[in-house]
Amino acid sequence: MDKKNSKDKAANPTVRWDDSRMSSTYANVCNVSSTQEEITVLFGLNQAWNAQQKELTIELSNRMILNPHAAKRMSMLLSNVISQYEERFGTISSASDNVSEAKLQEKVAAKH
């Protein structure tokens, strides 16, 4: 093996994904906070049946703590996957879009 091939193999190691200890959890709510050293992502489940509730209890199930570099990679990967999803299935409205739409509908209903 020549020196160039040896360098290429060292620079691009094979990655093996070990999922033997992985578990899966469903989340329909997430929140993010950060410090200078880490980004924390909380995942949970909103089981509220009544959208008019004044207080919601979110059952948190998982917390993922990332360093800023891993968080940026995750952000880029998610952005790419969402773009591909929207190309295939249409635009996803965000929760803030839904809240704004609901408030707009309330204002319109109040005027009539």
VOPAGU-2260 file (C-alpha; in pm, 1 decimal, decimal comma):
REM VOPAGU-2260
SITE   aa  ch    i         X         Y         Z
SITE  MET   A    0       0,0       0,0       0,0
SITE  ASP   A    1     141,0     338,1     -89,0
SITE  LYS   A    2     157,3     635,9     149,4
SITE  LYS   A    3    -136,9     817,8     -14,9
SITE  ASN   A    4    -380,6     526,8      32,0
SITE  SER   A    5    -258,6     482,7     387,7
SITE  LYS   A    6    -328,6     852,9     462,2
SITE  ASP   A    7    -675,6     831,5     301,3
SITE  LYS   A    8    -770,2     534,6     519,4
SITE  ALA   A    9    -652,1     714,0     832,7
SITE  ALA   A   10    -841,6    1033,0     740,1
SITE  ASN   A   11   -1165,7     847,7     651,2
SITE  PRO   A   12   -1221,2     565,5     899,2
SITE  THR   A   13   -1512,1     327,2     852,1
SITE  VAL   A   14   -1797,5     408,7    1091,5
SITE  ARG   A   15   -1992,1     119,2    1240,7
SITE  TRP   A   16   -2323,9     214,2    1402,7
SITE  ASP   A   17   -2382,0      -6,9    1709,8
SITE  ASP   A   18   -2754,3      -2,2    1791,7
SITE  SER   A   19   -2746,4    -289,3    2042,6
SITE  ARG   A   20   -2826,5     -58,0    2339,0
SITE  MET   A   21   -3050,3     185,6    2151,5
SITE  SER   A   22   -3408,8     249,1    2257,7
SITE  SER   A   23   -3681,1     436,1    2072,6
SITE  THR   A   24   -3912,4     696,8    2222,2
SITE  TYR   A   25   -4189,4     898,3    2055,9
SITE  ALA   A   26   -4201,2    1274,5    2122,2
SITE  ASN   A   27   -4444,0    1538,0    1996,4
SITE  VAL   A   28   -4283,9    1822,5    2193,0
SITE  CYS   A   29   -3925,2    1942,6    2219,8
SITE  ASN   A   30   -3745,8    2237,0    2374,7
SITE  VAL   A   31   -3386,0    2356,2    2361,7
SITE  SER   A   32   -3162,4    2547,2    2601,2
SITE  SER   A   33   -2791,8    2621,4    2593,7
SITE  THR   A   34   -2483,5    2733,6    2777,6
SITE  GLN   A   35   -2147,0    2818,5    2627,7
SITE  GLU   A   36   -2035,9    2455,2    2663,2
SITE  GLU   A   37   -2347,2    2257,0    2570,7
SITE  ILE   A   38   -2685,7    2247,7    2399,9
SITE  THR   A   39   -2962,5    2060,3    2581,7
SITE  VAL   A   40   -3263,2    1924,5    2393,5
SITE  LEU   A   41   -3564,9    1805,4    2593,6
SITE  PHE   A   42   -3818,5    1566,1    2443,1
SITE  GLY   A   43   -4162,6    1492,4    2575,1
SITE  LEU   A   44   -4523,1    1407,3    2516,2
SITE  ASN   A   45   -4818,4    1646,5    2523,0
SITE  GLN   A   46   -5129,0    1441,9    2593,3
SITE  ALA   A   47   -5367,5    1736,3    2632,2
SITE  TRP   A   48   -5699,2    1675,2    2465,3
SITE  ASN   A   49   -5835,1    2025,8    2513,2
SITE  ALA   A   50   -5649,0    2296,1    2318,4
SITE  GLN   A   51   -5818,8    2564,7    2531,5
SITE  GLN   A   52   -5646,8    2457,1    2854,9
SITE  LYS   A   53   -5474,4    2739,8    3040,2
SITE  GLU   A   54   -5195,0    2508,4    3159,5
SITE  LEU   A   55   -5039,0    2209,0    2987,6
SITE  THR   A   56   -4834,7    1937,8    3150,8
SITE  ILE   A   57   -4569,3    1792,3    2924,6
SITE  GLU   A   58   -4435,1    1453,4    3026,8
SITE  LEU   A   59   -4060,6    1478,1    2959,1
SITE  SER   A   60   -3906,2    1150,9    2849,4
SITE  ASN   A   61   -3553,7    1225,0    2727,2
SITE  ARG   A   62   -3279,9    1484,6    2753,0
SITE  MET   A   63   -3002,7    1497,5    2494,5
SITE  ILE   A   64   -2695,0    1701,2    2585,2
SITE  LEU   A   65   -2470,2    1791,0    2290,4
SITE  ASN   A   66   -2152,6    1987,3    2251,4
SITE  PRO   A   67   -2194,4    2284,9    2012,7
SITE  HIS   A   68   -2020,5    2103,6    1725,5
SITE  ALA   A   69   -2250,7    1800,1    1744,5
SITE  ALA   A   70   -2553,9    2030,5    1781,6
SITE  LYS   A   71   -2457,7    2218,2    1464,6
SITE  ARG   A   72   -2416,0    1891,0    1272,9
SITE  MET   A   73   -2755,7    1779,2    1402,4
SITE  SER   A   74   -2911,3    2110,6    1297,8
SITE  MET   A   75   -2770,9    2076,3     945,3
SITE  LEU   A   76   -2885,6    1714,6     915,5
SITE  LEU   A   77   -3236,7    1798,4    1039,1
SITE  SER   A   78   -3259,6    2094,8     804,0
SITE  ASN   A   79   -3167,9    1873,3     507,5
SITE  VAL   A   80   -3414,5    1600,6     607,4
SITE  ILE   A   81   -3697,5    1853,7     657,4
SITE  SER   A   82   -3627,2    2008,4     316,0
SITE  GLN   A   83   -3643,0    1665,4     151,2
SITE  TYR   A   84   -3962,2    1581,0     341,4
SITE  GLU   A   85   -4131,3    1905,7     233,8
SITE  GLU   A   86   -4031,7    1846,5    -128,9
SITE  ARG   A   87   -4209,1    1510,7    -118,4
SITE  PHE   A   88   -4506,9    1583,1     109,2
SITE  GLY   A   89   -4555,9    1961,2     123,8
SITE  THR   A   90   -4472,9    2236,1     369,4
SITE  ILE   A   91   -4487,2    2158,3     739,5
SITE  SER   A   92   -4644,4    2433,7     945,9
SITE  SER   A   93   -4467,7    2496,7    1274,8
SITE  ALA   A   94   -4641,3    2505,4    1612,3
SITE  SER   A   95   -4588,8    2883,0    1623,3
SITE  ASP   A   96   -4766,8    2910,2    1286,0
SITE  ASN   A   97   -5059,9    2716,4    1432,2
SITE  VAL   A   98   -5074,0    2940,1    1742,1
SITE  SER   A   99   -5061,6    3255,4    1528,2
SITE  GLU   A  100   -5338,5    3119,6    1303,8
SITE  ALA   A  101   -5553,8    3032,0    1606,6
SITE  LYS   A  102   -5506,4    3382,9    1753,3
SITE  LEU   A  103   -5594,7    3538,8    1416,7
SITE  GLN   A  104   -5910,7    3328,5    1397,3
SITE  GLU   A  105   -6004,6    3435,2    1753,1
SITE  LYS   A  106   -5964,3    3802,9    1658,5
SITE  VAL   A  107   -6174,5    3760,2    1344,9
SITE  ALA   A  108   -6445,2    3574,4    1539,6
SITE  ALA   A  109   -6446,6    3842,6    1810,3
SITE  LYS   A  110   -6508,9    4116,2    1549,8
SITE  HIS   A  111   -6817,1    3936,7    1413,3
